[in-house]
Amino acid sequence: MPKEMLPVVDKPAIQYVVEEAVNVGLHDLLMITGRNKRALEDHFDRVPSLESTLEGKGDTEKLASVQAASKLGDIHYVRQGDPHGLGHAVLRAKQHVGEEAFAVLLGDDLIDARDELLGTMIDVQAETGGSVIALIEVEPSEISAYGCADVQPIEGESYVRVNRLVEKPSVDEAPSNLALIGRYVLHPAVFEVLERTAPGRGDEIQLTDALQELATGEGEGYGVYGVVFRGRRYDTGDKLSYLKACVQLAIDSEDLGPGLREWLPGFAAGLSK
């Protein structure tokens, strides 16, 4: 099963990501998929036989839930082909995107719908005309698992300018504890840079390398800025973070929350004995 299809409470992780995009007004969606990921396409397609069965039973609640995924937006699909890294995956979107700024959302990063991020990034991109990355503060000992940013504050602004990016640095080489997460709002100038970006770490075309060139170069679409996110974020590619997402979102749901909140304290108390 693709990790993007792992269920988080009552829907797959990828649906939360699509809903995040739709909620800020992005209705033209392109998924870059790969081998064995046909399940993503099937999930957002209609299932007339199931819909007909539910309609015949008068189960309007389940019918609405089934139909919700297929009505989220105009979803297109492109296969990445050879898995040459995130930069290569982004480059596969060039023909679809054209000359407009666009958002990139990684399918294993979940941002809590109550915490603002993507809309802020879109505003920053419109204001600066460059590209925007999302950053979180991590423990210095954890930075080697992420791309890392060297930044400087901009007077009077809540976002920062990115001076340098390093892909998965060692603890000693990291310029900060600010880590990149799976949200980007990019100027289309990134495509030209990606086309000439040589494979880097892991023999893959790294988006971080292209962003580094945009951060230090000059011209239309150059300049990289960062929004430091301090809200709730879950990594469904990490077992513990995935479990936390399931518990947190279930507790916050209207139907499951009351019963789960009532049960959890007693369960936790039993574990401590």
ChimeraX commands (.cxc) that place a marker at each C-alpha (Angstrom):
marker #1 position 0.00,0.00,0.00 radius 0.5
marker #1 position 1.35,3.48,-0.80 radius 0.5
marker #1 position 2.07,5.29,2.47 radius 0.5
marker #1 position -0.08,8.17,1.22 radius 0.5
marker #1 position -3.05,5.80,1.42 radius 0.5
marker #1 position -2.52,4.88,5.06 radius 0.5
marker #1 position -5.81,5.61,6.88 radius 0.5
marker #1 position -5.76,8.46,9.36 radius 0.5
marker #1 position -8.97,8.01,11.37 radius 0.5
marker #1 position -11.54,7.73,8.56 radius 0.5
marker #1 position -9.75,8.75,5.34 radius 0.5
marker #1 position -6.34,8.24,3.75 radius 0.5
marker #1 position -3.50,10.64,4.48 radius 0.5
marker #1 position -3.45,11.96,0.90 radius 0.5
marker #1 position -7.02,13.23,1.23 radius 0.5
marker #1 position -6.00,15.53,4.08 radius 0.5
marker #1 position -3.27,16.96,1.82 radius 0.5
marker #1 position -5.67,17.52,-1.08 radius 0.5
marker #1 position -8.20,19.14,1.26 radius 0.5
marker #1 position -5.48,21.47,2.55 radius 0.5
marker #1 position -4.83,22.70,-0.99 radius 0.5
marker #1 position -8.52,23.07,-1.80 radius 0.5
marker #1 position -9.16,24.99,1.42 radius 0.5
marker #1 position -6.85,27.81,0.26 radius 0.5
marker #1 position -8.44,27.98,-3.20 radius 0.5
marker #1 position -6.22,25.60,-5.17 radius 0.5
marker #1 position -8.63,23.47,-7.20 radius 0.5
marker #1 position -6.37,22.46,-10.13 radius 0.5
marker #1 position -4.36,19.59,-8.68 radius 0.5
marker #1 position -1.62,17.50,-10.25 radius 0.5
marker #1 position -0.39,14.34,-8.53 radius 0.5
marker #1 position 3.03,13.02,-9.42 radius 0.5
marker #1 position 2.70,9.30,-8.82 radius 0.5
marker #1 position 4.80,6.21,-9.35 radius 0.5
marker #1 position 4.66,2.48,-9.77 radius 0.5
marker #1 position 2.22,0.70,-7.42 radius 0.5
marker #1 position 0.39,3.95,-6.60 radius 0.5
marker #1 position -2.72,3.39,-8.69 radius 0.5
marker #1 position -4.67,3.31,-5.42 radius 0.5
marker #1 position -4.35,7.12,-5.20 radius 0.5
marker #1 position -6.09,7.57,-8.53 radius 0.5
marker #1 position -8.81,5.06,-7.63 radius 0.5
marker #1 position -9.52,6.79,-4.33 radius 0.5
marker #1 position -10.38,10.11,-5.96 radius 0.5
marker #1 position -12.41,8.48,-8.73 radius 0.5
marker #1 position -16.14,7.82,-8.50 radius 0.5
marker #1 position -17.52,4.38,-7.60 radius 0.5
marker #1 position -21.01,4.38,-9.19 radius 0.5
marker #1 position -21.92,0.87,-8.01 radius 0.5
marker #1 position -21.15,1.70,-4.37 radius 0.5
marker #1 position -22.89,5.06,-4.62 radius 0.5
marker #1 position -25.97,3.38,-6.07 radius 0.5
marker #1 position -26.02,0.79,-3.28 radius 0.5
marker #1 position -25.75,3.41,-0.55 radius 0.5
marker #1 position -28.37,5.58,-2.21 radius 0.5
marker #1 position -30.74,2.59,-2.41 radius 0.5
marker #1 position -30.24,1.94,1.29 radius 0.5
marker #1 position -30.91,5.59,2.11 radius 0.5
marker #1 position -27.50,5.84,3.81 radius 0.5
marker #1 position -26.95,9.48,2.92 radius 0.5
marker #1 position -24.13,10.01,5.43 radius 0.5
marker #1 position -21.90,7.29,3.97 radius 0.5
marker #1 position -22.88,8.31,0.44 radius 0.5
marker #1 position -21.72,11.87,1.09 radius 0.5
marker #1 position -18.45,10.56,2.52 radius 0.5
marker #1 position -17.79,8.39,-0.53 radius 0.5
marker #1 position -18.60,11.21,-2.94 radius 0.5
marker #1 position -16.55,13.84,-1.08 radius 0.5
marker #1 position -13.19,12.63,-2.37 radius 0.5
marker #1 position -14.24,12.74,-6.03 radius 0.5
marker #1 position -15.64,16.26,-5.71 radius 0.5
marker #1 position -12.63,17.95,-4.11 radius 0.5
marker #1 position -11.13,19.45,-7.25 radius 0.5
marker #1 position -9.92,18.90,-10.79 radius 0.5
marker #1 position -7.28,16.22,-10.22 radius 0.5
marker #1 position -4.74,15.18,-12.86 radius 0.5
marker #1 position -2.04,12.51,-12.71 radius 0.5
marker #1 position 1.45,12.16,-14.13 radius 0.5
marker #1 position 3.79,9.23,-13.55 radius 0.5
marker #1 position 7.29,10.19,-12.43 radius 0.5
marker #1 position 8.82,7.23,-14.23 radius 0.5
marker #1 position 12.31,6.65,-12.90 radius 0.5
marker #1 position 12.49,7.81,-9.26 radius 0.5
marker #1 position 15.22,10.43,-9.56 radius 0.5
marker #1 position 14.28,12.46,-6.49 radius 0.5
marker #1 position 11.96,15.26,-5.44 radius 0.5
marker #1 position 13.49,17.76,-7.86 radius 0.5
marker #1 position 12.80,15.39,-10.74 radius 0.5
marker #1 position 9.21,14.87,-9.55 radius 0.5
marker #1 position 8.64,18.64,-9.45 radius 0.5
marker #1 position 10.14,19.00,-12.93 radius 0.5
marker #1 position 7.55,16.53,-14.25 radius 0.5
marker #1 position 4.91,19.19,-13.49 radius 0.5
marker #1 position 6.44,21.82,-15.80 radius 0.5
marker #1 position 4.08,21.35,-18.72 radius 0.5
marker #1 position 1.01,21.41,-16.49 radius 0.5
marker #1 position 2.06,24.43,-14.43 radius 0.5
marker #1 position 3.24,26.72,-17.20 radius 0.5
marker #1 position 4.30,30.22,-16.14 radius 0.5
marker #1 position 2.44,30.55,-12.85 radius 0.5
marker #1 position 3.58,30.19,-9.27 radius 0.5
marker #1 position 2.52,26.84,-7.82 radius 0.5
marker #1 position 2.41,24.94,-4.55 radius 0.5
marker #1 position 4.10,21.61,-3.84 radius 0.5
marker #1 position 2.63,19.48,-1.04 radius 0.5
marker #1 position 4.30,16.21,-0.11 radius 0.5
marker #1 position 1.84,13.43,0.54 radius 0.5
marker #1 position 3.35,12.14,3.78 radius 0.5
marker #1 position 3.31,15.51,5.58 radius 0.5
marker #1 position 0.02,16.38,7.29 radius 0.5
marker #1 position -0.65,19.91,8.51 radius 0.5
marker #1 position -3.50,20.27,10.99 radius 0.5
marker #1 position -6.36,22.07,9.24 radius 0.5
marker #1 position -6.73,24.44,12.20 radius 0.5
marker #1 position -3.16,25.77,11.79 radius 0.5
marker #1 position -2.49,28.26,9.01 radius 0.5
marker #1 position 0.50,27.60,6.74 radius 0.5
marker #1 position -0.15,27.23,3.01 radius 0.5
marker #1 position -2.26,30.38,2.71 radius 0.5
marker #1 position 0.48,32.39,4.42 radius 0.5
marker #1 position 3.10,30.95,2.08 radius 0.5
marker #1 position 1.02,31.91,-0.96 radius 0.5
marker #1 position 0.75,35.48,0.34 radius 0.5
marker #1 position 4.51,35.68,0.93 radius 0.5
marker #1 position 5.22,34.42,-2.59 radius 0.5
marker #1 position 2.88,37.03,-4.07 radius 0.5
marker #1 position 4.58,39.76,-2.03 radius 0.5
marker #1 position 8.19,38.77,-2.73 radius 0.5
marker #1 position 7.94,37.29,-6.22 radius 0.5
marker #1 position 10.35,34.51,-5.27 radius 0.5
marker #1 position 9.90,31.01,-3.89 radius 0.5
marker #1 position 8.79,30.14,-0.36 radius 0.5
marker #1 position 9.62,27.16,1.84 radius 0.5
marker #1 position 8.09,25.96,5.10 radius 0.5
marker #1 position 10.42,25.54,8.07 radius 0.5
marker #1 position 10.09,24.02,11.52 radius 0.5
marker #1 position 12.43,24.12,14.50 radius 0.5
marker #1 position 13.82,20.70,15.41 radius 0.5
marker #1 position 16.24,19.45,18.01 radius 0.5
marker #1 position 19.79,20.03,16.71 radius 0.5
marker #1 position 20.46,16.31,17.01 radius 0.5
marker #1 position 17.62,15.62,14.52 radius 0.5
marker #1 position 18.65,18.05,11.77 radius 0.5
marker #1 position 20.56,15.44,9.75 radius 0.5
marker #1 position 17.21,13.89,8.77 radius 0.5
marker #1 position 16.10,17.09,7.00 radius 0.5
marker #1 position 17.09,19.78,4.58 radius 0.5
marker #1 position 18.39,22.69,6.67 radius 0.5
marker #1 position 18.16,26.47,6.14 radius 0.5
marker #1 position 20.50,29.32,7.00 radius 0.5
marker #1 position 18.22,32.37,7.28 radius 0.5
marker #1 position 18.19,36.04,8.19 radius 0.5
marker #1 position 15.26,38.04,9.59 radius 0.5
marker #1 position 13.63,40.75,7.48 radius 0.5
marker #1 position 12.78,43.85,9.48 radius 0.5
marker #1 position 9.06,44.31,9.89 radius 0.5
marker #1 position 8.17,40.93,8.36 radius 0.5
marker #1 position 7.11,37.64,9.90 radius 0.5
marker #1 position 8.95,35.63,7.25 radius 0.5
marker #1 position 12.71,35.27,6.73 radius 0.5
marker #1 position 15.14,35.38,3.83 radius 0.5
marker #1 position 16.94,32.13,3.05 radius 0.5
marker #1 position 20.69,32.54,2.50 radius 0.5
marker #1 position 21.69,28.91,2.12 radius 0.5
marker #1 position 20.20,25.42,2.07 radius 0.5
marker #1 position 21.96,22.19,2.98 radius 0.5
marker #1 position 20.44,18.76,2.31 radius 0.5
marker #1 position 20.64,16.50,5.41 radius 0.5
marker #1 position 23.77,18.01,6.95 radius 0.5
marker #1 position 25.65,16.44,9.83 radius 0.5
marker #1 position 25.00,18.01,13.22 radius 0.5
marker #1 position 28.37,19.80,13.06 radius 0.5
marker #1 position 27.75,21.20,9.56 radius 0.5
marker #1 position 24.15,22.37,10.06 radius 0.5
marker #1 position 23.81,26.17,9.85 radius 0.5
marker #1 position 20.70,26.17,12.09 radius 0.5
marker #1 position 18.02,23.96,13.58 radius 0.5
marker #1 position 15.47,25.09,10.97 radius 0.5
marker #1 position 14.34,22.11,8.91 radius 0.5
marker #1 position 12.43,22.05,5.63 radius 0.5
marker #1 position 9.10,20.25,5.62 radius 0.5
marker #1 position 6.93,19.18,2.71 radius 0.5
marker #1 position 5.33,22.49,1.72 radius 0.5
marker #1 position 6.67,24.80,-0.98 radius 0.5
marker #1 position 5.26,27.66,-3.04 radius 0.5
marker #1 position 7.55,28.05,-6.03 radius 0.5
marker #1 position 8.11,30.50,-8.83 radius 0.5
marker #1 position 8.20,28.74,-12.24 radius 0.5
marker #1 position 11.84,29.87,-12.60 radius 0.5
marker #1 position 12.61,26.73,-10.59 radius 0.5
marker #1 position 11.96,24.57,-13.66 radius 0.5
marker #1 position 14.82,26.07,-15.67 radius 0.5
marker #1 position 17.13,25.58,-12.71 radius 0.5
marker #1 position 16.02,21.98,-12.17 radius 0.5
marker #1 position 16.68,21.17,-15.82 radius 0.5
marker #1 position 20.37,21.91,-15.32 radius 0.5
marker #1 position 20.68,20.64,-11.75 radius 0.5
marker #1 position 23.00,17.64,-11.59 radius 0.5
marker #1 position 22.14,14.68,-9.37 radius 0.5
marker #1 position 23.26,15.33,-5.81 radius 0.5
marker #1 position 22.92,13.44,-2.56 radius 0.5
marker #1 position 21.75,9.87,-3.16 radius 0.5
marker #1 position 22.33,10.36,-6.92 radius 0.5
marker #1 position 18.98,12.16,-7.06 radius 0.5
marker #1 position 17.97,15.57,-8.41 radius 0.5
marker #1 position 17.48,17.46,-5.19 radius 0.5
marker #1 position 14.92,20.26,-5.03 radius 0.5
marker #1 position 17.10,21.72,-2.25 radius 0.5
marker #1 position 19.99,22.19,-4.72 radius 0.5
marker #1 position 17.76,24.10,-7.14 radius 0.5
marker #1 position 16.41,26.27,-4.33 radius 0.5
marker #1 position 19.98,27.00,-3.26 radius 0.5
marker #1 position 20.69,28.44,-6.72 radius 0.5
marker #1 position 17.49,30.49,-6.59 radius 0.5
marker #1 position 18.43,31.79,-3.14 radius 0.5
marker #1 position 21.83,33.09,-4.20 radius 0.5
marker #1 position 21.17,34.15,-7.80 radius 0.5
marker #1 position 19.53,37.21,-9.31 radius 0.5
marker #1 position 16.75,37.65,-11.81 radius 0.5
marker #1 position 13.01,37.23,-12.15 radius 0.5
marker #1 position 11.74,34.60,-9.75 radius 0.5
marker #1 position 14.98,34.44,-7.76 radius 0.5
marker #1 position 15.10,34.79,-3.99 radius 0.5
marker #1 position 13.93,32.20,-1.48 radius 0.5
marker #1 position 11.98,33.00,1.68 radius 0.5
marker #1 position 10.91,30.93,4.64 radius 0.5
marker #1 position 7.81,30.74,6.82 radius 0.5
marker #1 position 8.55,29.20,10.21 radius 0.5
marker #1 position 5.63,26.95,11.12 radius 0.5
marker #1 position 4.86,26.36,14.81 radius 0.5
marker #1 position 1.59,24.48,14.45 radius 0.5
marker #1 position 0.70,20.81,14.43 radius 0.5
marker #1 position 2.39,18.69,11.78 radius 0.5
marker #1 position 2.51,14.92,11.38 radius 0.5
marker #1 position 4.83,12.76,9.31 radius 0.5
marker #1 position 2.96,9.65,8.21 radius 0.5
marker #1 position 6.24,8.15,7.02 radius 0.5
marker #1 position 7.32,7.96,10.67 radius 0.5
marker #1 position 5.56,5.28,12.72 radius 0.5
marker #1 position 5.28,7.25,15.95 radius 0.5
marker #1 position 4.19,10.47,14.24 radius 0.5
marker #1 position 1.61,8.51,12.24 radius 0.5
marker #1 position 0.14,7.03,15.42 radius 0.5
marker #1 position 0.06,10.47,17.04 radius 0.5
marker #1 position -1.83,11.84,14.03 radius 0.5
marker #1 position -4.44,9.09,14.30 radius 0.5
marker #1 position -4.97,9.67,18.03 radius 0.5
marker #1 position -4.96,13.48,17.87 radius 0.5
marker #1 position -7.33,13.77,14.92 radius 0.5
marker #1 position -9.65,11.12,16.35 radius 0.5
marker #1 position -9.82,12.97,19.67 radius 0.5
marker #1 position -10.66,16.19,17.82 radius 0.5
marker #1 position -13.41,14.62,15.70 radius 0.5
marker #1 position -17.03,15.24,16.60 radius 0.5
marker #1 position -18.16,11.61,16.39 radius 0.5
marker #1 position -15.18,9.74,17.85 radius 0.5
marker #1 position -13.75,12.41,20.14 radius 0.5
marker #1 position -16.09,12.20,23.14 radius 0.5
marker #1 position -15.79,8.44,23.50 radius 0.5
marker #1 position -12.04,8.41,22.94 radius 0.5
marker #1 position -11.42,11.20,25.45 radius 0.5
marker #1 position -13.46,9.29,28.02 radius 0.5
marker #1 position -11.55,6.04,27.41 radius 0.5
marker #1 position -7.97,7.30,27.10 radius 0.5
marker #1 position -7.31,8.43,30.73 radius 0.5
marker #1 position -8.26,5.06,32.12 radius 0.5
marker #1 position -6.20,3.27,29.49 radius 0.5
marker #1 position -3.16,5.45,30.21 radius 0.5
marker #1 position -3.59,4.97,33.96 radius 0.5
marker #1 position -3.57,1.23,33.47 radius 0.5
marker #1 position -0.29,1.40,31.60 radius 0.5
marker #1 position 1.40,3.15,34.51 radius 0.5
marker #1 position 0.58,0.40,37.00 radius 0.5
marker link #1:1,2 radius 0.2
marker link #1:2,3 radius 0.2
marker link #1:3,4 radius 0.2
marker link #1:4,5 radius 0.2
marker link #1:5,6 radius 0.2
marker link #1:6,7 radius 0.2
marker link #1:7,8 radius 0.2
marker link #1:8,9 radius 0.2
marker link #1:9,10 radius 0.2
marker link #1:10,11 radius 0.2
marker link #1:11,12 radius 0.2
marker link #1:12,13 radius 0.2
marker link #1:13,14 radius 0.2
marker link #1:14,15 radius 0.2
marker link #1:15,16 radius 0.2
marker link #1:16,17 radius 0.2
marker link #1:17,18 radius 0.2
marker link #1:18,19 radius 0.2
marker link #1:19,20 radius 0.2
marker link #1:20,21 radius 0.2
marker link #1:21,22 radius 0.2
marker link #1:22,23 radius 0.2
marker link #1:23,24 radius 0.2
marker link #1:24,25 radius 0.2
marker link #1:25,26 radius 0.2
marker link #1:26,27 radius 0.2
marker link #1:27,28 radius 0.2
marker link #1:28,29 radius 0.2
marker link #1:29,30 radius 0.2
marker link #1:30,31 radius 0.2
marker link #1:31,32 radius 0.2
marker link #1:32,33 radius 0.2
marker link #1:33,34 radius 0.2
marker link #1:34,35 radius 0.2
marker link #1:35,36 radius 0.2
marker link #1:36,37 radius 0.2
marker link #1:37,38 radius 0.2
marker link #1:38,39 radius 0.2
marker link #1:39,40 radius 0.2
marker link #1:40,41 radius 0.2
marker link #1:41,42 radius 0.2
marker link #1:42,43 radius 0.2
marker link #1:43,44 radius 0.2
marker link #1:44,45 radius 0.2
marker link #1:45,46 radius 0.2
marker link #1:46,47 radius 0.2
marker link #1:47,48 radius 0.2
marker link #1:48,49 radius 0.2
marker link #1:49,50 radius 0.2
marker link #1:50,51 radius 0.2
marker link #1:51,52 radius 0.2
marker link #1:52,53 radius 0.2
marker link #1:53,54 radius 0.2
marker link #1:54,55 radius 0.2
marker link #1:55,56 radius 0.2
marker link #1:56,57 radius 0.2
marker link #1:57,58 radius 0.2
marker link #1:58,59 radius 0.2
marker link #1:59,60 radius 0.2
marker link #1:60,61 radius 0.2
marker link #1:61,62 radius 0.2
marker link #1:62,63 radius 0.2
marker link #1:63,64 radius 0.2
marker link #1:64,65 radius 0.2
marker link #1:65,66 radius 0.2
marker link #1:66,67 radius 0.2
marker link #1:67,68 radius 0.2
marker link #1:68,69 radius 0.2
marker link #1:69,70 radius 0.2
marker link #1:70,71 radius 0.2
marker link #1:71,72 radius 0.2
marker link #1:72,73 radius 0.2
marker link #1:73,74 radius 0.2
marker link #1:74,75 radius 0.2
marker link #1:75,76 radius 0.2
marker link #1:76,77 radius 0.2
marker link #1:77,78 radius 0.2
marker link #1:78,79 radius 0.2
marker link #1:79,80 radius 0.2
marker link #1:80,81 radius 0.2
marker link #1:81,82 radius 0.2
marker link #1:82,83 radius 0.2
marker link #1:83,84 radius 0.2
marker link #1:84,85 radius 0.2
marker link #1:85,86 radius 0.2
marker link #1:86,87 radius 0.2
marker link #1:87,88 radius 0.2
marker link #1:88,89 radius 0.2
marker link #1:89,90 radius 0.2
marker link #1:90,91 radius 0.2
marker link #1:91,92 radius 0.2
marker link #1:92,93 radius 0.2
marker link #1:93,94 radius 0.2
marker link #1:94,95 radius 0.2
marker link #1:95,96 radius 0.2
marker link #1:96,97 radius 0.2
marker link #1:97,98 radius 0.2
marker link #1:98,99 radius 0.2
marker link #1:99,100 radius 0.2
marker link #1:100,101 radius 0.2
marker link #1:101,102 radius 0.2
marker link #1:102,103 radius 0.2
marker link #1:103,104 radius 0.2
marker link #1:104,105 radius 0.2
marker link #1:105,106 radius 0.2
marker link #1:106,107 radius 0.2
marker link #1:107,108 radius 0.2
marker link #1:108,109 radius 0.2
marker link #1:109,110 radius 0.2
marker link #1:110,111 radius 0.2
marker link #1:111,112 radius 0.2
marker link #1:112,113 radius 0.2
marker link #1:113,114 radius 0.2
marker link #1:114,115 radius 0.2
marker link #1:115,116 radius 0.2
marker link #1:116,117 radius 0.2
marker link #1:117,118 radius 0.2
marker link #1:118,119 radius 0.2
marker link #1:119,120 radius 0.2
marker link #1:120,121 radius 0.2
marker link #1:121,122 radius 0.2
marker link #1:122,123 radius 0.2
marker link #1:123,124 radius 0.2
marker link #1:124,125 radius 0.2
marker link #1:125,126 radius 0.2
marker link #1:126,127 radius 0.2
marker link #1:127,128 radius 0.2
marker link #1:128,129 radius 0.2
marker link #1:129,130 radius 0.2
marker link #1:130,131 radius 0.2
marker link #1:131,132 radius 0.2
marker link #1:132,133 radius 0.2
marker link #1:133,134 radius 0.2
marker link #1:134,135 radius 0.2
marker link #1:135,136 radius 0.2
marker link #1:136,137 radius 0.2
marker link #1:137,138 radius 0.2
marker link #1:138,139 radius 0.2
marker link #1:139,140 radius 0.2
marker link #1:140,141 radius 0.2
marker link #1:141,142 radius 0.2
marker link #1:142,143 radius 0.2
marker link #1:143,144 radius 0.2
marker link #1:144,145 radius 0.2
marker link #1:145,146 radius 0.2
marker link #1:146,147 radius 0.2
marker link #1:147,148 radius 0.2
marker link #1:148,149 radius 0.2
marker link #1:149,150 radius 0.2
marker link #1:150,151 radius 0.2
marker link #1:151,152 radius 0.2
marker link #1:152,153 radius 0.2
marker link #1:153,154 radius 0.2
marker link #1:154,155 radius 0.2
marker link #1:155,156 radius 0.2
marker link #1:156,157 radius 0.2
marker link #1:157,158 radius 0.2
marker link #1:158,159 radius 0.2
marker link #1:159,160 radius 0.2
marker link #1:160,161 radius 0.2
marker link #1:161,162 radius 0.2
marker link #1:162,163 radius 0.2
marker link #1:163,164 radius 0.2
marker link #1:164,165 radius 0.2
marker link #1:165,166 radius 0.2
marker link #1:166,167 radius 0.2
marker link #1:167,168 radius 0.2
marker link #1:168,169 radius 0.2
marker link #1:169,170 radius 0.2
marker link #1:170,171 radius 0.2
marker link #1:171,172 radius 0.2
marker link #1:172,173 radius 0.2
marker link #1:173,174 radius 0.2
marker link #1:174,175 radius 0.2
marker link #1:175,176 radius 0.2
marker link #1:176,177 radius 0.2
marker link #1:177,178 radius 0.2
marker link #1:178,179 radius 0.2
marker link #1:179,180 radius 0.2
marker link #1:180,181 radius 0.2
marker link #1:181,182 radius 0.2
marker link #1:182,183 radius 0.2
marker link #1:183,184 radius 0.2
marker link #1:184,185 radius 0.2
marker link #1:185,186 radius 0.2
marker link #1:186,187 radius 0.2
marker link #1:187,188 radius 0.2
marker link #1:188,189 radius 0.2
marker link #1:189,190 radius 0.2
marker link #1:190,191 radius 0.2
marker link #1:191,192 radius 0.2
marker link #1:192,193 radius 0.2
marker link #1:193,194 radius 0.2
marker link #1:194,195 radius 0.2
marker link #1:195,196 radius 0.2
marker link #1:196,197 radius 0.2
marker link #1:197,198 radius 0.2
marker link #1:198,199 radius 0.2
marker link #1:199,200 radius 0.2
marker link #1:200,201 radius 0.2
marker link #1:201,202 radius 0.2
marker link #1:202,203 radius 0.2
marker link #1:203,204 radius 0.2
marker link #1:204,205 radius 0.2
marker link #1:205,206 radius 0.2
marker link #1:206,207 radius 0.2
marker link #1:207,208 radius 0.2
marker link #1:208,209 radius 0.2
marker link #1:209,210 radius 0.2
marker link #1:210,211 radius 0.2
marker link #1:211,212 radius 0.2
marker link #1:212,213 radius 0.2
marker link #1:213,214 radius 0.2
marker link #1:214,215 radius 0.2
marker link #1:215,216 radius 0.2
marker link #1:216,217 radius 0.2
marker link #1:217,218 radius 0.2
marker link #1:218,219 radius 0.2
marker link #1:219,220 radius 0.2
marker link #1:220,221 radius 0.2
marker link #1:221,222 radius 0.2
marker link #1:222,223 radius 0.2
marker link #1:223,224 radius 0.2
marker link #1:224,225 radius 0.2
marker link #1:225,226 radius 0.2
marker link #1:226,227 radius 0.2
marker link #1:227,228 radius 0.2
marker link #1:228,229 radius 0.2
marker link #1:229,230 radius 0.2
marker link #1:230,231 radius 0.2
marker link #1:231,232 radius 0.2
marker link #1:232,233 radius 0.2
marker link #1:233,234 radius 0.2
marker link #1:234,235 radius 0.2
marker link #1:235,236 radius 0.2
marker link #1:236,237 radius 0.2
marker link #1:237,238 radius 0.2
marker link #1:238,239 radius 0.2
marker link #1:239,240 radius 0.2
marker link #1:240,241 radius 0.2
marker link #1:241,242 radius 0.2
marker link #1:242,243 radius 0.2
marker link #1:243,244 radius 0.2
marker link #1:244,245 radius 0.2
marker link #1:245,246 radius 0.2
marker link #1:246,247 radius 0.2
marker link #1:247,248 radius 0.2
marker link #1:248,249 radius 0.2
marker link #1:249,250 radius 0.2
marker link #1:250,251 radius 0.2
marker link #1:251,252 radius 0.2
marker link #1:252,253 radius 0.2
marker link #1:253,254 radius 0.2
marker link #1:254,255 radius 0.2
marker link #1:255,256 radius 0.2
marker link #1:256,257 radius 0.2
marker link #1:257,258 radius 0.2
marker link #1:258,259 radius 0.2
marker link #1:259,260 radius 0.2
marker link #1:260,261 radius 0.2
marker link #1:261,262 radius 0.2
marker link #1:262,263 radius 0.2
marker link #1:263,264 radius 0.2
marker link #1:264,265 radius 0.2
marker link #1:265,266 radius 0.2
marker link #1:266,267 radius 0.2
marker link #1:267,268 radius 0.2
marker link #1:268,269 radius 0.2
marker link #1:269,270 radius 0.2
marker link #1:270,271 radius 0.2
marker link #1:271,272 radius 0.2
marker link #1:272,273 radius 0.2
view
